[in-house]
């Protein structure tokens, strides 16, 4: 049997609010080299990029720190690529913001799935071409390096002052489904001090308002026990899937409860049972 009990929204709220409060986004820095002691390359140059090695499961933004020389401000565009443009790279995301001399300029985009351990590239382009991107000439970041000048020439010992952002909200998946037999749930990206409950509804995908944000399940729904993650931050459990579910549509949403009253909603998931 599915390790759940039937709950209404009121029951879930009463259970959870005794220990937890409202949602707080867990947007974190994934990769960073913060040193900006030199003017590494001006925006009047072309083809500026910093390679980096991702650790997060997604990207939601990136930024560069301007050196305290050059112009006062200008609009810049920062973009994420899976390879350099001359090598056939694909732009995965892009956004623009106003950059100021001597300050960080960060941009954000909708979450883009990336692969931990893979190399990606953060590009920056200016408009007024007056600011200079800060950096360090002593290989401060081991996971990548500077590219600049026509054709993205590599400088392996140099690093821009840069940072990338990921969203550590849980990622809910069904990883193994055998209709009429079993299904396996997997929730990735769970903090070590957290637990996770998964909500499953046969009545639709909401939205249902809750103290934790809009839930993509329609009440009444089933709620699993609170499971802790393994050492890799993964919660995985297998449930029976009786033949009676054939033709039904399951709507699912997970809630992560972290220490200090922080809650995180996963991605919603809908699965049509064959």
C-alpha positions in Angstrom: 0.0 0.0 0.0 1.0 3.6 -0.6 2.6 4.8 2.7 0.1 7.6 3.1 -2.9 8.7 5.1 -5.8 10.8 3.7 -5.6 14.4 4.8 -7.4 17.6 4.1 -5.5 20.9 3.7 -6.5 21.9 7.2 -5.0 18.7 8.6 -1.7 19.3 6.8 -1.5 22.9 8.0 -2.3 22.0 11.6 0.4 19.3 11.5 3.1 21.4 9.8 2.5 24.8 11.4 3.3 23.5 14.9 7.0 23.4 13.8 7.3 25.4 10.6 6.4 28.8 9.1 5.8 30.1 5.6 8.0 29.4 2.5 11.4 30.9 2.1 13.2 30.5 -1.3 16.5 28.8 -1.0 18.3 30.6 -3.8 22.0 30.0 -3.2 25.4 30.8 -4.8 26.6 27.7 -6.7 30.0 28.9 -8.0 31.9 32.0 -7.1 35.2 33.8 -7.4 34.8 37.1 -5.6 38.2 38.7 -6.0 38.3 41.8 -8.2 41.6 43.4 -7.4 42.5 44.1 -11.1 40.7 45.3 -14.2 40.6 42.0 -15.9 38.9 43.0 -19.2 37.0 46.0 -20.2 33.6 45.7 -21.8 35.0 47.6 -24.8 36.6 44.3 -25.6 34.6 41.5 -27.2 33.9 37.9 -26.4 34.1 38.0 -22.6 33.3 34.8 -20.8 34.1 32.8 -17.6 33.9 29.1 -17.6 32.8 27.3 -14.5 32.0 23.8 -13.2 28.5 23.4 -12.0 27.5 21.7 -8.7 23.8 22.6 -8.6 21.0 20.9 -10.5 19.8 24.1 -12.0 20.8 27.7 -12.8 18.6 30.7 -11.9 21.1 33.5 -12.5 24.6 34.8 -12.6 26.7 37.9 -12.0 30.0 39.7 -12.4 31.7 42.3 -10.2 32.9 45.5 -11.9 36.3 46.9 -11.1 36.4 50.3 -9.4 37.8 51.9 -12.6 36.3 52.9 -15.9 32.9 54.4 -16.4 30.1 54.9 -13.8 27.3 52.6 -15.1 25.9 50.9 -18.1 23.4 48.1 -19.0 25.0 44.7 -19.4 23.6 41.4 -20.7 24.7 38.2 -18.9 24.0 34.8 -20.5 24.5 31.2 -19.7 25.9 28.8 -22.4 26.6 25.1 -22.6 29.7 25.8 -24.7 31.4 28.8 -26.3 29.5 30.3 -29.3 32.3 29.6 -31.8 32.2 25.9 -30.7 28.5 25.5 -31.4 27.3 26.3 -27.9 23.7 26.9 -27.1 22.5 29.8 -25.1 20.5 28.4 -22.2 19.3 31.7 -20.5 20.0 35.5 -20.7 19.0 38.6 -18.8 20.1 42.3 -18.6 20.6 44.7 -15.7 22.3 48.0 -14.8 25.9 47.6 -13.8 27.7 50.1 -11.6 31.5 50.7 -11.2 32.9 48.7 -8.3 29.7 46.7 -7.6 28.2 43.3 -8.3 25.7 43.1 -11.1 23.5 40.0 -10.9 20.7 38.9 -13.3 18.2 36.1 -12.8 16.1 33.9 -15.1 13.7 31.0 -14.8 15.3 27.8 -13.6 17.4 26.0 -16.3 18.3 22.4 -15.7 22.1 21.8 -15.7 24.3 18.8 -14.9 26.5 18.8 -11.8 30.2 18.3 -12.8 29.7 19.7 -16.4 31.4 22.9 -17.6 29.3 25.9 -18.5 30.1 29.5 -19.6 28.9 32.8 -18.3 29.1 35.6 -20.9 28.8 39.3 -20.4 28.3 42.1 -22.9 28.0 45.8 -22.4 26.3 48.7 -24.1 28.2 51.9 -23.3 31.5 49.8 -23.3 32.9 51.9 -20.4 33.1 49.5 -17.4 35.7 47.0 -16.7 35.1 43.5 -15.2 37.2 42.8 -12.2 39.1 39.7 -11.5 42.2 37.9 -10.3 45.4 37.0 -12.2 46.5 34.1 -10.0 44.1 31.3 -10.8 41.8 31.7 -7.8 39.1 29.5 -9.2 40.0 25.9 -10.2 36.7 25.1 -12.0 37.2 27.4 -15.0 38.9 30.6 -16.3 38.7 33.7 -18.4 38.0 34.0 -22.1 38.3 37.3 -23.8 39.2 39.1 -27.1 38.0 38.1 -30.5 37.2 34.4 -30.7 37.1 33.9 -27.0 40.8 33.5 -26.4 41.5 31.4 -23.2 43.5 32.7 -20.3 43.8 29.7 -18.0 45.5 31.5 -15.1 43.0 34.3 -14.9 39.5 34.5 -13.4 36.8 37.1 -13.6 35.0 38.1 -10.4 31.8 36.1 -11.0 29.1 34.1 -9.3 26.3 31.7 -10.4 23.0 31.0 -8.6 21.0 27.9 -8.2 17.6 27.3 -6.7 17.7 24.5 -4.1 14.0 23.8 -4.1 13.3 20.1 -4.1 13.0 18.2 -7.4 10.2 15.6 -7.4 10.4 12.7 -9.9 8.8 9.3 -10.5 11.8 7.3 -11.5 10.3 3.8 -11.8 6.7 3.0 -12.6 5.2 -0.5 -13.1 1.4 0.0 -13.6 -0.6 -2.4 -11.5 2.5 -3.1 -9.3 4.6 -0.3 -7.9 5.9 3.2 -8.3 9.1 4.8 -6.9 9.2 8.4 -5.8 12.5 10.4 -5.7 13.0 13.9 -4.3 16.4 15.5 -4.9 18.1 18.5 -3.3 17.0 18.0 0.3 18.9 19.7 3.1 20.5 17.3 5.6 18.5 18.8 8.5 15.2 18.6 6.6 12.4 16.1 6.1 10.0 15.8 3.1 6.3 14.9 2.8 4.7 14.2 -0.6 1.1 15.0 -1.4 -0.8 12.8 -3.9 -4.2 13.6 -5.3 -6.6 11.8 -7.6 -8.9 14.9 -7.6 -6.8 17.3 -9.7 -3.8 19.5 -9.6 -5.2 22.4 -7.6 -4.1 25.1 -7.1 -4.9 24.8 -3.4 -3.8 27.7 -1.2 -1.7 26.8 1.9 0.6 28.5 4.4 3.5 27.1 2.2 2.3 28.5 -1.1 -0.1 27.2 -3.8 -0.2 23.4 -3.8 -0.6 21.6 -7.1 -3.0 19.1 -5.6 -6.7 19.2 -5.0 -8.0 18.3 -1.6 -8.7 15.8 -0.3 -5.3 14.3 -1.0 -2.9 11.6 0.5 0.1 12.6 2.5 3.2 10.5 3.0 5.1 10.3 6.3 7.9 12.8 6.7 11.1 11.2 5.3 14.7 12.3 6.0 17.2 12.4 3.1 20.2 10.2 2.6 23.8 11.5 2.6 23.3 12.7 -1.0 20.2 14.8 -0.1 17.8 12.3 -1.8 14.6 10.9 -0.5 13.4 7.8 -2.3 10.6 5.4 -1.5 8.5 2.8 -3.3 4.7 2.5 -3.1 2.3 -0.1 -4.5 0.3 0.9 -7.5 -2.9 -1.2 -7.5 -4.6 -2.1 -10.8 -7.5 0.1 -9.8 -5.4 3.2 -10.5 -5.3 2.4 -14.2 -6.7 5.4 -16.2 -6.4 7.7 -13.2 -4.3 10.9 -13.2 -2.0 11.5 -10.1 -1.2 15.0 -9.1 1.8 15.3 -6.8 3.7 18.0 -4.9 6.4 17.7 -2.2 7.1 20.0 0.7 10.5 20.2 2.3 10.6 21.3 6.0 14.0 22.6 7.0 15.3 23.7 10.4 14.6 27.3 11.5 11.1 27.2 10.1 12.0 27.2 6.4 9.8 25.4 3.9 10.3 24.7 0.2 7.9 23.5 -2.4 9.1 21.1 -5.1 8.1 21.2 -8.7 4.5 19.9 -9.3 4.2 16.6 -11.0 1.3 15.1 -13.0 1.3 11.4 -14.1 -1.4 9.7 -16.2 -1.5 6.0 -15.1 -1.6 3.7 -18.2 
